[in-house]
């Protein structure tokens, strides 16, 4: 896998799962419109979306920064400043926008936690930023910190890199299961560590020059097919084992197919998916503020009597306007080297 080339398949996956997160979050607001065909997304879209974005983050960050950090050409301040400066402007304005719309309590603690990007996972496992989906970003910053420390610790002994990443992934699995109330070790931290470092390990496998692409595709294709068949037959909650780990394995299989699968890449290279994936940052950050604005418009326009399916469609048009405006101010396209950004 050539890390200098655009990840067309991965970008297409981001487009699909970004929409999944949006639909998952807005289903109740629009009375579960199109519940027949969108029912699985209403139920599982948030799980799959969060997991695959954490995983893509680990994959792309490891691919682009492992060598730079281990060779000391990228220092801690430079690495973290690059990550934060890429995320913070849109994070700040989206949360400020929601706060002034009057969403949630304007407590000092919540305000400080929100605008310092520590509202979730650092000192509290339940508190959400004003723009609540951006809890993901708070945990993602933690994952970046841990990844840098792991990479820096492996400079003198490169053989430590894989075991340390594996330990971080397993530790995330434990945190997901135990749900402790310990700073930096909450359940949401576990969700981030588990999937981020699974993405890091996946990058290590996919970057190997002698990686047997055919075998990887066959194994992951079988995993995806078996998981889908089991989910259709039993439902995710009734599959033996922890549902969350099953989703992680399924997402890892999808990413592998998105990188190496010839026909998968062709499908994911669809211009619409590529465009959505490239602008997934703005869609993600603004989909909740767009809902709140939509309902304010609804109150003044007589839309309450309209069919929920019509409102569902109109909402996506409004979200498109939000995303276009955001891209104008914060960059037209999201970087290929960071998760949703």
Residue frames relative to the residue before (quaternion, step in Angstrom):
aa qw qx qy qz dx dy dz
X 1.0000 0.0000 0.0000 0.0000 0.00 0.00 0.00
X 0.2669 -0.7741 0.5587 0.1322 3.57 -0.70 1.07
X 0.3252 -0.7923 0.4879 0.1688 3.55 -0.43 1.27
X 0.6170 0.5573 -0.3586 0.4244 3.59 1.18 -0.25
X 0.6395 0.5180 -0.3291 0.4631 3.59 1.24 -0.31
X 0.5849 -0.5794 0.4236 0.3778 3.58 -1.11 0.56
X 0.3778 -0.7047 0.5549 0.2299 3.55 -1.07 0.75
X 0.1778 -0.8333 0.5148 0.0948 3.54 0.27 1.26
X 0.6895 0.4870 -0.2871 0.4527 3.59 0.85 -0.98
X 0.6550 0.5074 -0.3101 0.4662 3.57 0.96 -0.88
X 0.6363 0.5238 -0.3257 0.4633 3.58 1.01 -0.78
X 0.6360 0.5187 -0.3225 0.4716 3.58 1.06 -0.73
X 0.6230 0.5262 -0.3355 0.4716 3.58 1.04 -0.75
X 0.6271 0.5357 -0.3368 0.4543 3.57 0.98 -0.81
X 0.6320 0.5345 -0.3339 0.4510 3.57 1.01 -0.76
X 0.6714 0.4992 -0.2986 0.4593 3.59 0.90 -0.93
X 0.7618 0.4046 -0.2245 0.4534 3.56 0.71 -1.07
X 0.5326 0.5776 -0.4153 0.4585 3.59 1.21 -0.26
X 0.6552 0.4872 -0.3025 0.4918 3.58 0.97 -0.87
X 0.6152 0.5593 -0.3447 0.4358 3.58 1.05 -0.74
X 0.6504 0.5067 -0.3129 0.4716 3.57 0.98 -0.83
X 0.6437 0.5273 -0.3220 0.4515 3.58 0.93 -0.91
X 0.6868 0.4796 -0.2869 0.4647 3.59 0.80 -1.00
X 0.6189 0.5514 -0.3337 0.4491 3.59 1.04 -0.78
X 0.7227 0.4574 -0.2510 0.4532 3.57 0.92 -0.91
X 0.7618 0.4047 -0.2144 0.4582 3.61 1.00 -0.70
X 0.3994 0.7676 -0.4583 0.2032 3.60 1.22 -0.16
X 0.6972 0.4591 -0.2879 0.4693 3.60 0.87 -0.89
X 0.6057 0.5756 -0.3565 0.4179 3.57 1.06 -0.66
X 0.7767 0.2771 -0.1418 0.5475 3.57 1.12 -0.67
X 0.5567 -0.6725 0.3606 0.3284 3.53 1.14 0.85
X 0.5851 -0.6209 0.3488 0.3880 3.55 1.04 0.87
X 0.0583 0.8196 -0.5624 0.0925 3.57 0.86 0.98
X 0.8182 0.1375 -0.1628 0.5339 3.56 -1.07 0.83
X 0.1606 0.8444 -0.4989 0.1105 3.58 1.12 0.70
X 0.5798 0.6034 -0.3787 0.3954 3.58 1.11 -0.55
X 0.7916 0.3089 -0.1638 0.5011 3.58 0.64 -1.10
X 0.7341 0.4169 -0.2381 0.4802 3.62 1.15 -0.51
X 0.3370 0.7854 -0.4741 0.2118 3.61 1.26 0.04
X 0.6706 0.4836 -0.3360 0.4512 3.68 0.79 -0.81
X 0.6505 0.5027 -0.3238 0.4682 3.60 1.04 -0.73
X 0.6157 0.5423 -0.3438 0.4568 3.58 1.02 -0.77
X 0.7241 0.4546 -0.2405 0.4596 3.57 1.04 -0.78
X 0.8409 0.1945 -0.0478 0.5027 3.58 0.86 -0.97
X 0.4193 0.7531 -0.4492 0.2351 3.62 1.20 -0.18
X 0.6535 0.5221 -0.3185 0.4460 3.59 1.00 -0.77
X 0.6331 0.5302 -0.3284 0.4585 3.57 0.98 -0.86
X 0.7109 0.4587 -0.2661 0.4619 3.56 0.70 -1.11
X 0.6562 0.5322 -0.3202 0.4284 3.58 0.92 -0.88
X 0.6857 0.4761 -0.2919 0.4669 3.59 0.81 -0.98
X 0.6737 0.5117 -0.3066 0.4362 3.56 0.86 -0.97
X 0.7157 0.4529 -0.2830 0.4501 3.57 0.81 -0.93
X 0.6334 0.5131 -0.3472 0.4636 3.61 1.10 -0.53
X 0.6086 0.5128 -0.3538 0.4914 3.60 1.06 -0.65
X 0.6735 0.5128 -0.2915 0.4455 3.56 0.94 -0.95
X 0.6445 0.5015 -0.3153 0.4835 3.58 0.97 -0.84
X 0.6019 0.5560 -0.3562 0.4491 3.59 1.07 -0.70
X 0.6845 0.4834 -0.2865 0.4644 3.56 0.84 -1.00
X 0.6384 0.5427 -0.3162 0.4449 3.55 0.97 -0.89
X 0.7525 0.4219 -0.2254 0.4527 3.57 0.70 -1.09
X 0.6360 0.5129 -0.3356 0.4689 3.59 1.02 -0.72
X 0.6568 0.4976 -0.3172 0.4694 3.60 0.94 -0.85
X 0.6544 0.5314 -0.3121 0.4381 3.55 0.96 -0.86
X 0.7659 0.3856 -0.1968 0.4754 3.57 0.92 -0.88
X 0.8247 0.3094 -0.1234 0.4572 3.62 0.99 -0.72
X 0.4469 0.7009 -0.4680 0.3000 3.62 1.15 -0.27
X 0.7157 0.4544 -0.2667 0.4584 3.58 0.68 -1.10
X 0.6542 0.5261 -0.3263 0.4343 3.60 0.94 -0.83
X 0.6760 0.4805 -0.2989 0.4720 3.57 0.96 -0.87
X 0.7039 0.4740 -0.2807 0.4484 3.59 0.84 -0.94
X 0.6953 0.4187 -0.2742 0.5158 3.59 1.18 -0.45
X 0.4485 -0.7396 0.3967 0.3074 3.56 1.40 0.20
X 0.4272 0.6755 -0.4925 0.3445 3.57 1.09 0.62
X 0.7290 0.2711 -0.2024 0.5950 3.59 1.30 -0.12
X 0.2280 -0.8063 0.5363 0.1020 3.58 -0.39 1.25
X 0.7224 -0.4565 0.3037 0.4213 3.54 -1.32 0.26
X 0.6913 0.4812 -0.2912 0.4536 3.59 0.77 -1.03
X 0.6542 0.5146 -0.3118 0.4583 3.56 0.95 -0.85
X 0.6661 0.5107 -0.2989 0.4541 3.58 0.92 -0.93
X 0.7266 0.4339 -0.2576 0.4664 3.58 0.73 -1.06
X 0.6209 0.5351 -0.3529 0.4513 3.60 1.01 -0.72
X 0.6390 0.5315 -0.3262 0.4502 3.58 0.99 -0.78
X 0.6648 0.4951 -0.3034 0.4699 3.57 0.97 -0.87
X 0.7101 0.4729 -0.2735 0.4441 3.58 0.79 -1.04
X 0.6744 0.5016 -0.3099 0.4444 3.59 0.87 -0.89
X 0.6281 0.5277 -0.3392 0.4605 3.58 1.13 -0.54
X 0.7498 0.4064 -0.2016 0.4817 3.57 1.08 -0.77
X 0.6663 0.6030 -0.3231 0.2967 3.55 0.87 -0.98
X 0.6338 0.5469 -0.3870 0.3864 3.67 0.75 -0.76
X 0.7215 0.4147 -0.2639 0.4877 3.60 0.76 -0.96
X 0.5816 0.5635 -0.3607 0.4627 3.59 1.16 -0.61
X 0.6723 0.5119 -0.2895 0.4497 3.57 0.88 -1.00
X 0.7332 0.4459 -0.2603 0.4425 3.58 0.70 -1.06
X 0.6407 0.5129 -0.3473 0.4537 3.60 0.99 -0.67
X 0.6697 0.4774 -0.3061 0.4796 3.60 1.00 -0.76
X 0.6261 0.5245 -0.3382 0.4674 3.59 1.03 -0.74
X 0.6286 0.5451 -0.3213 0.4521 3.57 1.00 -0.87
X 0.6906 0.4669 -0.2816 0.4751 3.59 0.85 -0.97
X 0.6269 0.5450 -0.3454 0.4367 3.59 0.97 -0.78
X 0.7280 0.4245 -0.2508 0.4763 3.59 0.88 -0.88
X 0.5442 0.5605 -0.4130 0.4681 3.57 1.28 -0.04
X 0.5314 -0.6595 0.3862 0.3655 3.56 1.30 -0.20
X 0.4235 0.7107 -0.4644 0.3160 3.58 1.18 0.44
X 0.8539 0.1196 -0.1044 0.4957 3.57 -0.79 1.05
X 0.6351 -0.5368 0.4073 0.3776 3.54 -1.38 0.12
X 0.3065 -0.7547 0.5535 0.1733 3.55 -0.91 0.94
X 0.1282 0.8007 -0.5701 0.1323 3.57 0.57 1.13
X 0.6200 -0.5498 0.4057 0.3858 3.55 -1.23 0.52
X 0.6459 0.5374 -0.3187 0.4387 3.58 0.95 -0.92
X 0.6920 0.4714 -0.2849 0.4666 3.56 0.86 -0.95
X 0.6427 0.5317 -0.3250 0.4456 3.58 1.00 -0.81
X 0.6645 0.4907 -0.2999 0.4772 3.58 0.91 -0.93
X 0.6653 0.5122 -0.3019 0.4517 3.57 0.91 -0.91
X 0.6550 0.5219 -0.3112 0.4492 3.54 0.98 -0.85
X 0.7890 0.3702 -0.1975 0.4487 3.57 0.60 -1.10
X 0.6375 0.4621 -0.3459 0.5103 3.59 1.28 -0.01
X 0.4342 -0.7235 0.4265 0.3256 3.59 1.36 0.11
X 0.5722 0.5732 -0.3879 0.4399 3.59 1.10 0.72
X 0.3247 0.7972 -0.4701 0.1953 3.58 1.24 0.29
X 0.8061 0.1333 -0.0622 0.5732 3.59 1.07 -0.59
X 0.8086 0.3031 -0.2281 0.4497 3.54 -0.99 0.90
X 0.6719 0.4893 -0.3064 0.4640 3.58 1.13 -0.51
X 0.8189 -0.0223 0.0527 0.5711 3.57 0.65 -1.11
X 0.7610 0.2150 -0.1346 0.5971 3.57 1.31 0.04
X 0.2900 -0.7962 0.5105 0.1464 3.56 -0.81 1.01
X 0.7267 0.4253 -0.2371 0.4846 3.57 1.23 -0.17
X 0.5944 0.5968 -0.3710 0.3911 3.60 1.06 -0.68
X 0.1934 -0.7874 0.5793 0.0838 3.54 -0.98 0.90
X 0.5335 -0.5798 0.4880 0.3755 3.60 -1.16 0.49
X 0.6899 -0.4572 0.3327 0.4520 3.60 -1.23 0.21
X 0.7056 0.2991 -0.2014 0.6100 3.56 1.04 -0.80
X 0.2868 -0.8643 0.3685 0.1871 3.55 0.44 1.32
X 0.6194 0.5385 -0.4003 0.4077 3.71 0.90 -0.50
X 0.6106 0.5810 -0.3654 0.3951 3.61 1.15 -0.40
X 0.3351 0.6956 -0.5382 0.3380 3.61 1.22 0.39
X 0.5635 0.6209 -0.3620 0.4073 3.55 1.16 -0.71
X 0.6692 0.5062 -0.3025 0.4522 3.58 0.95 -0.88
X 0.6106 0.5502 -0.3505 0.4490 3.60 1.03 -0.75
X 0.6912 0.4502 -0.2716 0.4958 3.59 0.93 -0.90
X 0.6157 0.5553 -0.3496 0.4364 3.60 1.04 -0.71
X 0.6222 0.5274 -0.3436 0.4654 3.60 1.01 -0.74
X 0.6150 0.5319 -0.3353 0.4759 3.60 1.07 -0.72
X 0.6458 0.5209 -0.3160 0.4602 3.58 0.96 -0.88
X 0.6290 0.5258 -0.3334 0.4656 3.59 1.01 -0.77
X 0.6387 0.5310 -0.3213 0.4548 3.57 0.97 -0.88
X 0.6862 0.4787 -0.2872 0.4664 3.57 0.82 -1.02
X 0.6422 0.5282 -0.3352 0.4431 3.59 0.96 -0.83
X 0.6452 0.5106 -0.3380 0.4569 3.58 0.91 -0.82
X 0.6584 0.5160 -0.3158 0.4478 3.60 0.91 -0.90
X 0.6394 0.5191 -0.3204 0.4680 3.59 1.01 -0.83
X 0.6829 0.4868 -0.2904 0.4608 3.59 0.87 -0.95
X 0.6620 0.5027 -0.3065 0.4638 3.58 0.97 -0.86
X 0.6508 0.5224 -0.3107 0.4549 3.58 1.05 -0.76
X 0.6943 0.4713 -0.2621 0.4767 3.59 1.21 -0.44
X 0.3791 0.7572 -0.4741 0.2411 3.61 1.23 0.07
X 0.7453 0.3858 -0.2275 0.4940 3.58 0.80 -0.94
X 0.7817 0.1918 -0.0902 0.5865 3.55 1.14 -0.63
X 0.2033 -0.8378 0.4950 0.1082 3.62 0.30 1.24
X 0.5982 0.5874 -0.3642 0.4056 3.59 1.14 -0.55
X 0.5820 0.5858 -0.3709 0.4249 3.58 1.26 -0.25
X 0.5162 0.6980 -0.4013 0.2921 3.57 1.17 -0.61
X 0.7167 0.4483 -0.2699 0.4610 3.62 0.67 -1.02
X 0.6677 0.4857 -0.3303 0.4574 3.65 0.82 -0.82
X 0.6528 0.5105 -0.3228 0.4572 3.60 0.96 -0.81
X 0.6466 0.5036 -0.3201 0.4751 3.60 1.01 -0.79
X 0.6411 0.5195 -0.3201 0.4655 3.57 1.03 -0.80
X 0.6300 0.5274 -0.3284 0.4660 3.59 1.03 -0.79
X 0.6469 0.5140 -0.3181 0.4650 3.60 0.97 -0.84
X 0.6464 0.5087 -0.3228 0.4682 3.58 0.99 -0.78
X 0.6721 0.4851 -0.2982 0.4733 3.60 0.89 -0.91
X 0.6190 0.5350 -0.3392 0.4643 3.58 1.04 -0.77
X 0.6253 0.5288 -0.3309 0.4689 3.58 1.03 -0.73
X 0.6275 0.5304 -0.3307 0.4642 3.59 1.01 -0.78
X 0.6470 0.5152 -0.3125 0.4673 3.57 1.01 -0.85
X 0.6654 0.5028 -0.3061 0.4591 3.59 0.91 -0.89
X 0.6094 0.5464 -0.3458 0.4588 3.59 1.05 -0.73
X 0.7046 0.4742 -0.2550 0.4622 3.55 0.97 -0.90
X 0.7481 0.4310 -0.2243 0.4520 3.57 0.84 -1.02
X 0.1397 -0.8261 0.5305 0.1286 3.61 1.08 -0.71
X 0.1278 0.8146 -0.5489 0.1372 3.57 0.81 1.02
X 0.3582 -0.7019 0.5717 0.2283 3.54 -1.31 0.40
X 0.3496 0.7172 -0.5073 0.3257 3.56 0.54 1.24
X 0.5445 -0.6292 0.4284 0.3523 3.63 -0.82 0.87
X 0.8354 0.1393 -0.1769 0.5014 3.54 -0.98 1.01
X 0.7386 0.3639 -0.2099 0.5272 3.59 1.27 -0.07
X 0.3015 0.7607 -0.5166 0.2521 3.58 1.01 0.79
X 0.7091 -0.4382 0.3234 0.4478 3.57 -1.28 0.12
X 0.6655 0.4994 -0.3156 0.4562 3.59 0.93 -0.84
X 0.5838 0.5436 -0.3715 0.4750 3.59 1.16 -0.55
X 0.6431 0.5331 -0.3132 0.4518 3.54 1.00 -0.87
X 0.6206 0.5366 -0.3359 0.4628 3.57 1.01 -0.80
X 0.6776 0.4872 -0.2876 0.4699 3.55 0.99 -0.85
X 0.6804 0.4950 -0.3018 0.4482 3.61 0.75 -1.04
X 0.6577 0.5386 -0.3214 0.4172 3.58 0.83 -1.01
X 0.7720 0.3805 -0.2007 0.4679 3.56 0.71 -1.06
X 0.6031 0.5494 -0.3591 0.4532 3.58 1.05 -0.70
X 0.7490 0.3993 -0.2339 0.4742 3.58 0.76 -0.99
X 0.5351 0.5489 -0.4201 0.4857 3.58 1.22 -0.20
X 0.6317 0.5183 -0.3188 0.4803 3.58 1.08 -0.72
X 0.6194 0.5365 -0.3328 0.4667 3.59 1.06 -0.76
X 0.6764 0.4807 -0.2887 0.4776 3.58 0.92 -0.93
X 0.6202 0.5352 -0.3359 0.4649 3.56 1.08 -0.72
X 0.6179 0.5386 -0.3380 0.4625 3.59 1.04 -0.76
X 0.6408 0.5304 -0.3256 0.4496 3.56 0.98 -0.84
X 0.6631 0.4927 -0.2997 0.4772 3.58 1.01 -0.77
X 0.7189 0.4628 -0.2606 0.4484 3.57 0.84 -0.98
X 0.6644 0.5211 -0.3080 0.4383 3.60 1.14 -0.56
X 0.4973 0.6628 -0.4363 0.3506 3.59 1.19 -0.26
X 0.4908 -0.6900 0.4512 0.2818 3.55 -0.78 1.01
X 0.7510 0.3743 -0.2054 0.5037 3.57 1.05 -0.71
X 0.2743 0.7752 -0.5259 0.2174 3.57 1.19 0.42
X 0.3503 -0.7358 0.5439 0.2001 3.55 -0.85 1.00
X 0.2908 -0.8156 0.4768 0.1514 3.52 0.06 1.35
X 0.6539 0.5338 -0.3212 0.4293 3.57 0.91 -0.91
X 0.6701 0.4895 -0.2981 0.4717 3.56 0.95 -0.90
X 0.6398 0.5272 -0.3291 0.4521 3.58 0.97 -0.86
X 0.6683 0.5013 -0.2982 0.4618 3.56 0.92 -0.91
X 0.6537 0.5204 -0.3170 0.4487 3.58 0.93 -0.88
X 0.6843 0.4869 -0.2876 0.4602 3.58 0.84 -1.01
X 0.7095 0.4512 -0.2707 0.4687 3.56 0.82 -0.96
X 0.6035 0.5475 -0.3535 0.4594 3.57 1.10 -0.62
X 0.6480 0.5058 -0.3085 0.4787 3.57 1.03 -0.82
X 0.6385 0.5289 -0.3267 0.4536 3.58 0.99 -0.84
X 0.6652 0.5011 -0.2997 0.4654 3.57 0.90 -0.95
X 0.6737 0.5004 -0.3011 0.4529 3.59 0.87 -0.92
X 0.6646 0.4958 -0.3041 0.4690 3.60 0.95 -0.87
X 0.6526 0.5165 -0.3160 0.4555 3.58 0.99 -0.86
X 0.6598 0.4998 -0.3062 0.4702 3.58 0.94 -0.89
X 0.6533 0.5125 -0.3153 0.4594 3.58 0.96 -0.87
X 0.6683 0.4949 -0.3013 0.4664 3.59 0.94 -0.87
X 0.6451 0.5170 -0.3202 0.4626 3.58 1.02 -0.81
X 0.6566 0.5030 -0.3109 0.4683 3.59 0.98 -0.81
X 0.7033 0.4775 -0.2701 0.4521 3.56 1.01 -0.81
X 0.8275 0.2365 -0.0869 0.5017 3.57 0.81 -1.00
X 0.4208 -0.6298 0.5223 0.3918 3.58 1.06 -0.75
X 0.6063 -0.6128 0.3585 0.3583 3.57 -0.97 0.80
X 0.6577 0.5398 -0.3261 0.4120 3.60 0.97 -0.81
X 0.7324 0.4354 -0.2337 0.4685 3.60 1.11 -0.62
X 0.4523 0.6555 -0.4763 0.3726 3.58 1.26 0.08
X 0.5222 -0.6386 0.4505 0.3414 3.64 -0.86 0.87
X 0.7285 0.3666 -0.2961 0.4972 3.56 -0.95 0.88
X 0.6649 -0.5007 0.3798 0.4037 3.54 -1.35 0.03
X 0.4863 -0.6943 0.4544 0.2738 3.57 -0.68 1.13
X 0.6569 0.5403 -0.3220 0.4158 3.58 0.93 -0.88
X 0.6561 0.4915 -0.3189 0.4757 3.58 0.98 -0.78
X 0.6172 0.5464 -0.3389 0.4536 3.55 1.08 -0.71
X 0.6443 0.5070 -0.3205 0.4745 3.57 1.00 -0.79
X 0.6284 0.5358 -0.3380 0.4514 3.60 1.01 -0.78
X 0.6595 0.4984 -0.3106 0.4692 3.58 0.91 -0.87
X 0.6445 0.5202 -0.3165 0.4624 3.56 0.99 -0.86
X 0.6589 0.5049 -0.3079 0.4648 3.60 0.95 -0.87
X 0.6259 0.5274 -0.3378 0.4647 3.59 1.02 -0.77
X 0.6449 0.5177 -0.3161 0.4649 3.57 1.01 -0.78
X 0.6492 0.5187 -0.3149 0.4586 3.57 1.00 -0.80
X 0.6504 0.5101 -0.3208 0.4625 3.58 0.99 -0.81
X 0.6323 0.5271 -0.3344 0.4588 3.58 0.96 -0.83
X 0.6709 0.4828 -0.2943 0.4798 3.58 0.94 -0.86
X 0.6443 0.5265 -0.3198 0.4532 3.59 1.10 -0.69
X 0.6709 0.4765 -0.2937 0.4864 3.59 1.20 -0.48
X 0.8338 0.2549 -0.0844 0.4824 3.57 0.79 -1.05
X 0.6050 0.5932 -0.3659 0.3851 3.61 1.14 -0.44
X 0.4327 -0.7346 0.4578 0.2522 3.57 -0.47 1.19
X 0.7379 0.4011 -0.2352 0.4891 3.58 0.77 -1.02
X 0.5943 0.5618 -0.3610 0.4481 3.57 1.13 -0.64
X 0.6596 0.5037 -0.3028 0.4685 3.57 0.94 -0.92
X 0.6325 0.5338 -0.3374 0.4484 3.59 0.99 -0.77
X 0.6549 0.4980 -0.3092 0.4770 3.58 1.00 -0.84
X 0.7098 0.4641 -0.2583 0.4626 3.57 0.89 -0.99
X 0.6024 0.5607 -0.3542 0.4441 3.58 1.27 -0.31
X 0.3090 0.7563 -0.5078 0.2732 3.58 1.29 0.16
X 0.5364 -0.6719 0.3976 0.3206 3.64 -0.70 1.03
X 0.6329 0.5314 -0.3421 0.4472 3.59 1.01 -0.76
X 0.6766 0.4769 -0.2965 0.4763 3.61 0.89 -0.92
X 0.6391 0.5277 -0.3324 0.4501 3.58 1.00 -0.77
X 0.6583 0.5065 -0.3102 0.4625 3.56 1.00 -0.82
X 0.6523 0.4975 -0.3129 0.4786 3.58 0.98 -0.86
X 0.6614 0.5127 -0.3082 0.4524 3.58 0.93 -0.88
X 0.6585 0.5168 -0.3088 0.4516 3.57 0.97 -0.82
X 0.7605 0.3194 -0.1733 0.5382 3.58 1.14 -0.64
X 0.2802 0.8027 -0.4892 0.1948 3.58 1.22 0.42
X 0.5593 0.6090 -0.3911 0.4042 3.59 1.13 -0.60
X 0.7186 0.4416 -0.2628 0.4686 3.57 0.71 -1.04
X 0.6252 0.5344 -0.3433 0.4536 3.59 0.98 -0.78
X 0.6735 0.5091 -0.2943 0.4479 3.55 0.91 -0.95
X 0.7246 0.4605 -0.2633 0.4401 3.58 0.77 -1.01
X 0.7884 0.3696 -0.1752 0.4596 3.59 0.99 -0.73
X 0.4786 0.7051 -0.4518 0.2639 3.64 1.14 -0.08
X 0.6580 0.4763 -0.3206 0.4873 3.62 1.09 -0.56
X 0.6362 0.4923 -0.3500 0.4800 3.66 0.87 -0.73
X 0.6348 0.5354 -0.3397 0.4416 3.60 1.01 -0.74
X 0.6055 0.5409 -0.3554 0.4630 3.61 1.08 -0.66
X 0.6805 0.4951 -0.2968 0.4513 3.57 0.87 -0.95
X 0.6462 0.4950 -0.3183 0.4859 3.57 1.01 -0.76
X 0.6216 0.5576 -0.3424 0.4307 3.58 0.98 -0.83
X 0.7029 0.4619 -0.2852 0.4597 3.60 0.85 -0.87
X 0.5994 0.5302 -0.3655 0.4754 3.59 1.14 -0.46
X 0.6359 0.4970 -0.3181 0.4975 3.55 1.07 -0.75
X 0.6240 0.5706 -0.3269 0.4220 3.55 1.01 -0.86
X 0.6519 0.5394 -0.3128 0.4315 3.56 0.95 -0.90
X 0.7527 0.4007 -0.2074 0.4795 3.57 1.07 -0.72
X 0.7209 0.4773 -0.2417 0.4405 3.56 1.24 -0.26
X 0.5081 -0.6563 0.4267 0.3592 3.57 1.20 -0.19
X 0.3916 0.7516 -0.4543 0.2746 3.59 1.22 0.30
X 0.4942 0.6858 -0.4484 0.2905 3.67 1.05 -0.46
X 0.6809 0.4844 -0.2996 0.4604 3.60 1.05 -0.60
X 0.5308 0.6563 -0.4010 0.3561 3.59 1.24 -0.24
X 0.6258 -0.5315 0.4204 0.3863 3.54 -1.26 0.47
X 0.5349 -0.6453 0.4316 0.3333 3.65 -0.88 0.89
X 0.6235 0.5441 -0.3511 0.4380 3.59 1.08 -0.63
X 0.6232 0.5176 -0.3355 0.4807 3.58 1.10 -0.68
X 0.6602 0.5028 -0.3056 0.4668 3.57 0.94 -0.88
X 0.5932 0.5729 -0.3435 0.4493 3.55 1.12 -0.74
X 0.6779 0.4790 -0.2749 0.4852 3.57 0.94 -0.94
X 0.6592 0.5094 -0.3100 0.4581 3.59 0.93 -0.88
X 0.6032 0.5610 -0.3517 0.4446 3.55 1.07 -0.71
X 0.6788 0.4879 -0.3041 0.4568 3.58 0.88 -0.88
X 0.5963 0.5352 -0.3651 0.4740 3.57 1.12 -0.52
X 0.6494 0.5009 -0.3091 0.4816 3.57 0.99 -0.85
X 0.6386 0.5203 -0.3281 0.4625 3.59 0.98 -0.83
X 0.6144 0.5474 -0.3414 0.4542 3.57 1.07 -0.71
X 0.6439 0.5084 -0.3186 0.4748 3.58 1.04 -0.76
X 0.6242 0.5294 -0.3299 0.4704 3.58 1.01 -0.82
X 0.6810 0.4975 -0.2909 0.4518 3.56 0.87 -1.00
X 0.6450 0.5215 -0.3234 0.4554 3.59 0.98 -0.83
X 0.6564 0.4998 -0.3085 0.4734 3.58 0.97 -0.87
X 0.6544 0.5175 -0.3089 0.4566 3.57 0.98 -0.86
X 0.6490 0.5142 -0.3159 0.4632 3.57 0.96 -0.86
X 0.6091 0.5617 -0.3476 0.4389 3.58 1.09 -0.70
X 0.7590 0.3915 -0.2030 0.4791 3.57 0.95 -0.92
X 0.8020 0.3076 -0.1379 0.4931 3.60 1.00 -0.77
X 0.7230 -0.3813 0.2479 0.5200 3.61 1.20 0.23
X 0.4875 -0.7145 0.4246 0.2676 3.54 -0.82 1.00
X 0.8121 0.1107 -0.0407 0.5715 3.56 0.99 -0.75
X 0.4931 -0.6509 0.4941 0.2984 3.50 -1.16 0.68
X 0.5592 -0.6242 0.4334 0.3315 3.54 -1.08 0.71
X 0.4860 -0.6563 0.4933 0.2995 3.57 -1.09 0.68
X 0.6974 0.5149 -0.2872 0.4075 3.60 1.10 -0.41
X 0.7493 0.3102 -0.2351 0.5358 3.60 1.17 0.09
X 0.7696 -0.4518 0.2482 0.3768 3.47 -1.12 0.91
X 0.8425 -0.0292 0.0560 0.5350 3.57 -0.22 -1.26
X 0.6520 0.5518 -0.2962 0.4275 3.56 1.26 -0.05
